[in-house]
Amino acid sequence: MINPQGYFEYPAPLGKTDTGGQTIYVLQLAKALGKKNIKVDIFTRKFNDLPAEEQIFPNVKIIRIPCGPEGFLQKEKMYEVMPEFVENIMHYLEKSNKEYDVIHSHYWDGGYAGHLLAKMLDIPHVYTPHSLGKLKKIEMQEQIEEMPLKQLKPVYRYHVRIAIEQKIMNSADAVIAICETTRIQILQYYIVDFEKLVVIYPGTEIETFNTKETREDSKLHLGKNVILTVSRMVPAKGLDRIIGALATIKNDTDFHLYIAGETNEAREARSKEEIETEIQIKELIKKHKMEKMVTTIGYIPHETALSAYYRQSDIFVLAGRYEPFGLTTLEAMACGTVPIVSSIAGSREVIIDGLNGFVIDTHDRKLLGQKILQLLKDQKLRKKVSDNAAFTIKEHYSWDKIVDKFIKLYTDLR
Protein backbone atom coordinates (compact mmCIF):
# COMPACT_ATOMS: atom_id res chain seq x y z
CA MET A 1 0.00 0.00 0.00
CA ILE A 2 1.07 3.59 -0.58
CA ASN A 3 -0.02 6.41 1.73
CA PRO A 4 2.63 9.16 1.78
CA GLN A 5 0.70 11.88 3.61
CA GLY A 6 0.17 12.77 7.25
CA TYR A 7 1.64 11.42 10.47
CA PHE A 8 1.30 7.78 9.52
CA GLU A 9 1.88 5.61 12.57
CA TYR A 10 0.01 3.34 14.96
CA PRO A 11 -1.82 4.33 17.04
CA ALA A 12 -2.67 7.16 14.65
CA PRO A 13 -2.21 10.64 16.15
CA LEU A 14 -5.62 11.73 14.89
CA GLY A 15 -6.20 15.44 14.62
CA LYS A 16 -2.68 16.24 13.50
CA THR A 17 -2.49 17.86 10.08
CA ASP A 18 -3.56 15.49 7.27
CA THR A 19 -4.08 12.66 9.76
CA GLY A 20 -7.70 11.57 10.02
CA GLY A 21 -10.21 9.23 8.45
CA GLN A 22 -7.98 8.17 5.58
CA THR A 23 -5.24 7.16 8.02
CA ILE A 24 -7.71 5.02 9.98
CA TYR A 25 -9.07 3.50 6.77
CA VAL A 26 -5.61 2.41 5.57
CA LEU A 27 -4.55 1.07 8.98
CA GLN A 28 -7.76 -0.90 9.52
CA LEU A 29 -7.85 -2.29 5.99
CA ALA A 30 -4.24 -3.43 6.33
CA LYS A 31 -4.97 -4.99 9.72
CA ALA A 32 -8.00 -6.85 8.32
CA LEU A 33 -5.90 -8.15 5.41
CA GLY A 34 -3.20 -9.26 7.85
CA LYS A 35 -5.78 -11.27 9.77
CA LYS A 36 -6.50 -13.12 6.52
CA ASN A 37 -2.81 -14.04 6.34
CA ILE A 38 -2.02 -11.52 3.59
CA LYS A 39 1.28 -9.66 4.00
CA VAL A 40 0.98 -5.89 3.68
CA ASP A 41 3.72 -3.26 3.53
CA ILE A 42 2.48 0.33 3.84
CA PHE A 43 4.89 2.81 2.27
CA THR A 44 4.79 6.31 3.67
CA ARG A 45 7.09 9.32 3.83
CA LYS A 46 9.80 9.32 6.49
CA PHE A 47 10.34 12.46 8.56
CA ASN A 48 11.09 13.30 12.18
CA ASP A 49 12.55 10.42 14.19
CA LEU A 50 10.11 7.63 13.38
CA PRO A 51 11.71 4.24 12.55
CA ALA A 52 12.36 3.26 8.93
CA GLU A 53 10.44 0.00 9.41
CA GLU A 54 7.83 -0.90 11.99
CA GLN A 55 5.73 -4.03 12.49
CA ILE A 56 2.33 -2.78 13.66
CA PHE A 57 0.06 -5.83 13.25
CA PRO A 58 0.57 -9.48 12.32
CA ASN A 59 1.66 -9.51 8.65
CA VAL A 60 1.57 -5.67 8.46
CA LYS A 61 4.55 -3.30 8.35
CA ILE A 62 4.98 0.43 7.91
CA ILE A 63 7.97 1.26 5.71
CA ARG A 64 9.06 4.90 5.80
CA ILE A 65 10.92 6.23 2.78
CA PRO A 66 12.78 9.57 2.98
CA CYS A 67 12.08 12.26 0.38
CA GLY A 68 11.80 16.02 0.27
CA PRO A 69 12.47 18.31 3.26
CA GLU A 70 13.32 16.97 6.71
CA GLY A 71 10.11 18.00 8.45
CA PHE A 72 6.40 17.57 7.85
CA LEU A 73 5.04 18.27 4.37
CA GLN A 74 1.36 19.09 3.77
CA LYS A 75 -0.51 16.82 1.39
CA GLU A 76 -1.15 19.63 -1.11
CA LYS A 77 2.62 19.83 -1.72
CA MET A 78 3.32 16.10 -1.55
CA TYR A 79 3.13 15.54 -5.31
CA GLU A 80 6.31 17.59 -5.75
CA VAL A 81 8.41 14.95 -3.97
CA MET A 82 6.70 11.83 -5.34
CA PRO A 83 9.31 11.17 -8.09
CA GLU A 84 12.01 11.13 -5.38
CA PHE A 85 9.77 9.00 -3.17
CA VAL A 86 9.34 6.44 -5.96
CA GLU A 87 13.04 6.43 -6.78
CA ASN A 88 13.89 5.71 -3.15
CA ILE A 89 11.26 2.96 -2.97
CA MET A 90 12.93 1.31 -5.96
CA HIS A 91 16.31 1.50 -4.19
CA TYR A 92 14.70 -0.09 -1.12
CA LEU A 93 13.21 -2.92 -3.19
CA GLU A 94 16.54 -3.62 -4.90
CA LYS A 95 18.30 -3.90 -1.53
CA SER A 96 15.58 -5.95 0.17
CA ASN A 97 14.78 -8.20 -2.82
CA LYS A 98 11.08 -7.78 -2.05
CA GLU A 99 8.42 -8.52 -4.61
CA TYR A 100 4.73 -7.60 -4.54
CA ASP A 101 1.61 -8.90 -6.26
CA VAL A 102 -0.40 -5.68 -6.30
CA ILE A 103 -0.11 -1.98 -5.42
CA HIS A 104 -2.98 -0.29 -3.59
CA SER A 105 -2.51 3.47 -3.43
CA HIS A 106 -4.45 6.11 -1.55
CA TYR A 107 -5.31 9.75 -2.36
CA TRP A 108 -3.77 11.55 -5.31
CA ASP A 109 -0.26 11.77 -3.84
CA GLY A 110 -0.15 8.01 -3.22
CA GLY A 111 -1.93 7.42 -6.52
CA TYR A 112 0.77 9.38 -8.37
CA ALA A 113 3.45 7.23 -6.74
CA GLY A 114 1.45 4.08 -7.48
CA HIS A 115 1.07 5.12 -11.11
CA LEU A 116 4.85 5.44 -11.50
CA LEU A 117 5.69 2.27 -9.54
CA ALA A 118 3.18 0.07 -11.35
CA LYS A 119 4.94 0.82 -14.65
CA MET A 120 8.36 0.07 -13.19
CA LEU A 121 7.34 -3.13 -11.41
CA ASP A 122 4.80 -4.30 -13.99
CA ILE A 123 2.17 -5.26 -11.42
CA PRO A 124 -1.52 -4.27 -11.06
CA HIS A 125 -2.36 -0.92 -9.50
CA VAL A 126 -5.51 -0.37 -7.41
CA TYR A 127 -6.32 3.25 -6.61
CA THR A 128 -8.62 4.67 -3.92
CA PRO A 129 -8.94 8.46 -4.39
CA HIS A 130 -10.73 9.09 -1.04
CA SER A 131 -11.74 12.53 -2.32
CA LEU A 132 -11.90 14.19 -5.73
CA GLY A 133 -10.16 17.42 -6.69
CA LYS A 134 -12.86 18.58 -9.13
CA LEU A 135 -15.68 18.05 -6.66
CA LYS A 136 -13.85 19.55 -3.68
CA LYS A 137 -13.08 22.64 -5.77
CA ILE A 138 -16.77 23.06 -6.63
CA GLU A 139 -18.08 22.40 -3.10
CA MET A 140 -15.56 24.61 -1.34
CA GLN A 141 -15.92 27.46 -3.82
CA GLU A 142 -19.72 27.41 -3.55
CA GLN A 143 -19.96 27.18 0.21
CA ILE A 144 -17.04 29.18 1.60
CA GLU A 145 -17.73 32.64 0.31
CA GLU A 146 -14.78 34.13 2.21
CA MET A 147 -12.37 31.94 0.20
CA PRO A 148 -12.84 32.78 -3.51
CA LEU A 149 -11.20 30.68 -6.22
CA LYS A 150 -8.08 32.86 -6.41
CA GLN A 151 -7.41 32.01 -2.74
CA LEU A 152 -8.39 28.34 -3.02
CA LYS A 153 -5.99 27.71 -5.92
CA PRO A 154 -2.67 28.17 -4.05
CA VAL A 155 -4.00 26.41 -0.94
CA TYR A 156 -5.39 23.26 -2.55
CA ARG A 157 -3.54 23.24 -5.95
CA TYR A 158 -6.62 21.99 -7.76
CA HIS A 159 -5.23 22.61 -11.25
CA VAL A 160 -2.32 20.21 -10.62
CA ARG A 161 -4.36 17.74 -8.60
CA ILE A 162 -7.11 17.29 -11.18
CA ALA A 163 -4.62 16.66 -14.00
CA ILE A 164 -2.74 14.05 -11.95
CA GLU A 165 -5.98 12.38 -10.79
CA GLN A 166 -7.02 11.93 -14.42
CA LYS A 167 -3.65 10.41 -15.30
CA ILE A 168 -3.90 7.98 -12.36
CA MET A 169 -7.41 6.88 -13.27
CA ASN A 170 -6.41 6.37 -16.90
CA SER A 171 -3.64 3.95 -15.98
CA ALA A 172 -4.94 2.21 -12.83
CA ASP A 173 -6.20 -1.37 -13.20
CA ALA A 174 -9.02 -0.71 -10.72
CA VAL A 175 -10.41 2.38 -9.04
CA ILE A 176 -12.18 1.86 -5.72
CA ALA A 177 -15.03 4.25 -4.90
CA ILE A 178 -15.84 4.28 -1.19
CA CYS A 179 -19.55 4.73 -1.89
CA GLU A 180 -22.00 4.83 -4.79
CA THR A 181 -22.03 8.64 -4.74
CA THR A 182 -18.27 8.73 -5.34
CA ARG A 183 -18.60 6.28 -8.24
CA ILE A 184 -21.17 8.52 -9.91
CA GLN A 185 -19.04 11.62 -9.28
CA ILE A 186 -15.96 9.98 -10.81
CA LEU A 187 -17.95 9.13 -13.94
CA GLN A 188 -19.38 12.65 -14.04
CA TYR A 189 -16.15 14.60 -13.60
CA TYR A 190 -13.43 12.31 -14.99
CA ILE A 191 -12.90 10.11 -18.03
CA VAL A 192 -12.75 6.59 -16.62
CA ASP A 193 -13.45 3.09 -17.93
CA PHE A 194 -16.77 2.17 -16.31
CA GLU A 195 -15.75 -1.48 -15.89
CA LYS A 196 -12.74 -0.79 -13.67
CA LEU A 197 -14.73 1.29 -11.17
CA VAL A 198 -15.60 -0.77 -8.08
CA VAL A 199 -17.66 0.33 -5.06
CA ILE A 200 -16.42 -1.07 -1.74
CA TYR A 201 -17.71 0.61 1.40
CA PRO A 202 -15.34 1.12 4.35
CA GLY A 203 -15.66 -1.08 7.41
CA THR A 204 -15.55 -0.54 11.15
CA GLU A 205 -13.65 -2.42 13.85
CA ILE A 206 -16.63 -3.68 15.82
CA GLU A 207 -14.31 -5.20 18.44
CA THR A 208 -13.61 -1.58 19.47
CA PHE A 209 -16.72 0.26 18.34
CA ASN A 210 -19.79 -1.40 19.82
CA THR A 211 -22.46 -0.86 22.47
CA LYS A 212 -20.64 -2.64 25.32
CA GLU A 213 -19.47 -0.22 28.00
CA THR A 214 -15.89 -0.37 29.30
CA ARG A 215 -13.95 1.25 32.11
CA GLU A 216 -13.52 4.27 29.87
CA ASP A 217 -17.27 4.90 30.02
CA SER A 218 -17.22 5.13 33.81
CA LYS A 219 -14.57 7.86 33.62
CA LEU A 220 -16.87 10.14 31.63
CA HIS A 221 -19.47 12.42 33.12
CA LEU A 222 -20.75 14.27 30.07
CA GLY A 223 -24.22 15.06 31.44
CA LYS A 224 -27.58 14.91 29.69
CA ASN A 225 -28.57 15.88 26.16
CA VAL A 226 -25.06 15.35 24.87
CA ILE A 227 -24.18 16.15 21.27
CA LEU A 228 -20.85 15.00 19.85
CA THR A 229 -18.94 15.87 16.71
CA VAL A 230 -15.53 14.45 15.79
CA SER A 231 -13.40 16.21 13.20
CA ARG A 232 -10.37 18.33 12.50
CA MET A 233 -10.80 22.09 12.68
CA VAL A 234 -10.97 22.94 9.00
CA PRO A 235 -13.74 24.75 7.06
CA ALA A 236 -14.76 21.63 5.10
CA LYS A 237 -15.95 19.92 8.30
CA GLY A 238 -18.74 22.44 8.91
CA LEU A 239 -18.30 22.98 12.65
CA ASP A 240 -19.70 26.49 12.21
CA ARG A 241 -22.92 24.91 10.96
CA ILE A 242 -23.36 22.94 14.19
CA ILE A 243 -22.73 26.01 16.34
CA GLY A 244 -25.18 28.01 14.24
CA ALA A 245 -27.83 25.29 14.46
CA LEU A 246 -27.53 24.98 18.22
CA ALA A 247 -27.75 28.75 18.59
CA THR A 248 -31.29 28.52 17.17
CA ILE A 249 -32.44 26.16 19.95
CA LYS A 250 -30.36 27.27 22.93
CA ASN A 251 -33.41 28.83 24.61
CA ASP A 252 -35.62 25.78 24.00
CA THR A 253 -33.72 23.03 25.82
CA ASP A 254 -30.55 22.25 27.75
CA PHE A 255 -27.73 20.56 25.85
CA HIS A 256 -23.98 20.31 25.71
CA LEU A 257 -21.87 20.05 22.56
CA TYR A 258 -18.49 18.31 22.70
CA ILE A 259 -16.10 18.96 19.82
CA ALA A 260 -13.50 16.21 19.58
CA GLY A 261 -10.84 15.28 17.10
CA GLU A 262 -8.45 18.19 16.86
CA THR A 263 -4.89 17.77 18.00
CA ASN A 264 -3.28 18.84 21.26
CA GLU A 265 -0.02 19.68 19.51
CA ALA A 266 1.56 23.11 19.77
CA ARG A 267 0.02 25.84 17.66
CA GLU A 268 3.20 26.29 15.60
CA ALA A 269 2.92 22.67 14.41
CA ARG A 270 -0.59 23.16 13.03
CA SER A 271 -1.59 24.43 9.60
CA LYS A 272 -2.68 28.01 9.01
CA GLU A 273 -6.10 26.71 7.97
CA GLU A 274 -6.56 24.86 11.27
CA ILE A 275 -5.46 27.82 13.39
CA GLU A 276 -7.76 30.23 11.54
CA THR A 277 -10.72 27.83 11.75
CA GLU A 278 -10.26 27.38 15.51
CA ILE A 279 -10.26 31.15 15.99
CA GLN A 280 -13.43 31.49 13.90
CA ILE A 281 -15.22 28.73 15.83
CA LYS A 282 -14.32 30.28 19.20
CA GLU A 283 -15.53 33.68 17.99
CA LEU A 284 -18.79 32.13 16.81
CA ILE A 285 -19.35 30.44 20.19
CA LYS A 286 -18.71 33.75 21.93
CA LYS A 287 -20.99 35.61 19.53
CA HIS A 288 -23.90 33.30 20.39
CA LYS A 289 -23.02 33.37 24.12
CA MET A 290 -22.65 29.60 24.20
CA GLU A 291 -19.38 29.29 26.12
CA LYS A 292 -21.04 27.18 28.82
CA MET A 293 -22.77 24.96 26.26
CA VAL A 294 -19.74 23.95 24.19
CA THR A 295 -16.58 22.10 25.22
CA THR A 296 -13.60 21.46 22.99
CA ILE A 297 -12.07 18.23 24.27
CA GLY A 298 -9.10 17.87 21.95
CA TYR A 299 -7.50 14.60 21.00
CA ILE A 300 -9.22 11.38 22.11
CA PRO A 301 -7.31 8.08 21.73
CA HIS A 302 -9.05 6.28 18.89
CA GLU A 303 -8.37 2.73 20.06
CA THR A 304 -9.38 3.18 23.69
CA ALA A 305 -11.48 6.19 24.66
CA LEU A 306 -13.32 7.37 21.55
CA SER A 307 -15.90 4.58 21.61
CA ALA A 308 -16.83 5.57 25.17
CA TYR A 309 -17.46 9.16 24.07
CA TYR A 310 -19.77 7.88 21.34
CA ARG A 311 -21.66 5.64 23.79
CA GLN A 312 -22.08 8.43 26.34
CA SER A 313 -23.45 10.84 23.74
CA ASP A 314 -27.08 11.05 22.63
CA ILE A 315 -26.51 12.47 19.16
CA PHE A 316 -23.60 12.48 16.72
CA VAL A 317 -23.48 15.19 14.05
CA LEU A 318 -21.49 15.11 10.80
CA ALA A 319 -22.06 18.50 9.18
CA GLY A 320 -19.36 18.60 6.50
CA ARG A 321 -19.40 20.88 3.48
CA TYR A 322 -17.41 18.26 1.59
CA GLU A 323 -17.28 14.76 3.06
CA PRO A 324 -16.51 11.91 0.62
CA PHE A 325 -17.56 9.42 3.28
CA GLY A 326 -17.14 10.07 7.01
CA LEU A 327 -15.90 7.02 8.91
CA THR A 328 -16.98 8.61 12.17
CA THR A 329 -20.59 7.98 11.11
CA LEU A 330 -19.98 4.22 11.11
CA GLU A 331 -18.14 4.37 14.44
CA ALA A 332 -20.92 6.37 16.09
CA MET A 333 -23.63 4.06 14.75
CA ALA A 334 -21.72 0.97 15.90
CA CYS A 335 -21.75 2.42 19.42
CA GLY A 336 -25.48 3.14 19.27
CA THR A 337 -25.19 6.91 18.94
CA VAL A 338 -27.95 8.47 16.84
CA PRO A 339 -26.33 10.01 13.73
CA ILE A 340 -27.35 13.18 11.94
CA VAL A 341 -25.40 13.30 8.70
CA SER A 342 -24.91 15.95 6.05
CA SER A 343 -26.80 15.29 2.83
CA ILE A 344 -23.53 15.54 0.88
CA ALA A 345 -21.63 12.96 2.99
CA GLY A 346 -20.98 9.56 1.42
CA SER A 347 -21.92 7.86 4.69
CA ARG A 348 -25.53 8.95 4.16
CA GLU A 349 -25.82 5.84 1.95
CA VAL A 350 -25.57 3.68 5.08
CA ILE A 351 -28.54 5.48 6.61
CA ILE A 352 -32.25 4.90 6.02
CA ASP A 353 -33.59 8.27 7.11
CA GLY A 354 -35.63 8.01 10.29
CA LEU A 355 -34.83 4.32 10.81
CA ASN A 356 -31.12 4.09 11.72
CA GLY A 357 -30.19 7.76 11.49
CA PHE A 358 -31.05 11.05 9.84
CA VAL A 359 -29.84 12.73 6.65
CA ILE A 360 -30.23 16.49 6.49
CA ASP A 361 -29.08 19.60 4.65
CA THR A 362 -26.74 20.87 7.35
CA HIS A 363 -26.29 24.15 5.49
CA ASP A 364 -29.78 25.01 6.78
CA ARG A 365 -28.92 25.82 10.40
CA LYS A 366 -32.54 26.17 11.49
CA LEU A 367 -33.50 22.80 10.00
CA LEU A 368 -30.52 21.12 11.66
CA GLY A 369 -31.36 22.77 14.97
CA GLN A 370 -34.96 21.58 14.86
CA LYS A 371 -33.89 17.99 14.13
CA ILE A 372 -31.51 18.04 17.12
CA LEU A 373 -34.26 19.52 19.30
CA GLN A 374 -36.75 16.84 18.21
CA LEU A 375 -34.31 14.06 19.10
CA LEU A 376 -33.34 15.55 22.45
CA LYS A 377 -37.02 15.68 23.43
CA ASP A 378 -37.99 12.23 22.11
CA GLN A 379 -36.18 9.52 24.06
CA LYS A 380 -38.28 6.73 22.52
CA LEU A 381 -37.28 7.76 19.00
CA ARG A 382 -33.60 7.98 20.02
CA LYS A 383 -33.73 4.45 21.46
CA LYS A 384 -35.27 2.99 18.29
CA VAL A 385 -32.76 4.67 16.00
CA SER A 386 -29.87 3.81 18.32
CA ASP A 387 -30.69 0.09 18.26
CA ASN A 388 -31.13 0.06 14.49
CA ALA A 389 -27.89 1.95 13.91
CA ALA A 390 -25.81 -0.49 15.97
CA PHE A 391 -27.45 -3.48 14.25
CA THR A 392 -26.74 -2.05 10.78
CA ILE A 393 -23.01 -1.75 11.39
CA LYS A 394 -22.63 -5.10 13.16
CA GLU A 395 -24.43 -6.99 10.40
CA HIS A 396 -23.09 -5.25 7.30
CA TYR A 397 -20.05 -3.03 7.91
CA SER A 398 -17.51 -4.91 10.04
CA TRP A 399 -14.01 -5.02 8.51
CA ASP A 400 -14.05 -8.81 8.85
CA LYS A 401 -16.83 -8.94 6.24
CA ILE A 402 -15.79 -5.99 4.08
CA VAL A 403 -12.17 -7.12 3.61
CA ASP A 404 -13.18 -10.17 1.54
CA LYS A 405 -14.29 -7.81 -1.23
CA PHE A 406 -10.79 -6.30 -1.40
CA ILE A 407 -9.19 -9.74 -1.47
CA LYS A 408 -11.40 -10.82 -4.36
CA LEU A 409 -10.49 -7.67 -6.30
CA TYR A 410 -6.75 -8.14 -5.74
CA THR A 411 -6.98 -11.82 -6.73
CA ASP A 412 -8.95 -11.11 -9.91
CA LEU A 413 -6.28 -8.63 -11.09
CA ARG A 414 -3.34 -10.98 -10.69
Secondary structure by P-SEA (a helix, b strand, c coil): ccccccccccccccccccccaaaaaaaaaaaaaaaacbbbbbbbbbcccccccccccccbbbbbbbccccccccccccccaaaaaaaaaaaaaaaacccccbbbbccaaaaaaaaaaaaaacbbbbbbccccaaaaaaaaaaccccccaaaaaaacaaaaaaaaaaaaaacccbbbbccaaaaaaaaaccccccccbbbbbbbcccccccccccccccccccccbbbbbbcccccccaaaaaaaaaaaccccccbbbbbccccccccccccaaaaaaaaaaaaaaaaacccccccccccccccccaaaaaaaccbbbbccccccccaaaaaaaaaccccccccccccccccccccccccccccaaaaaaaaaaaaaacaaaaaaaaaaaaaaaaccccaaaaaaaaaaaaaaac
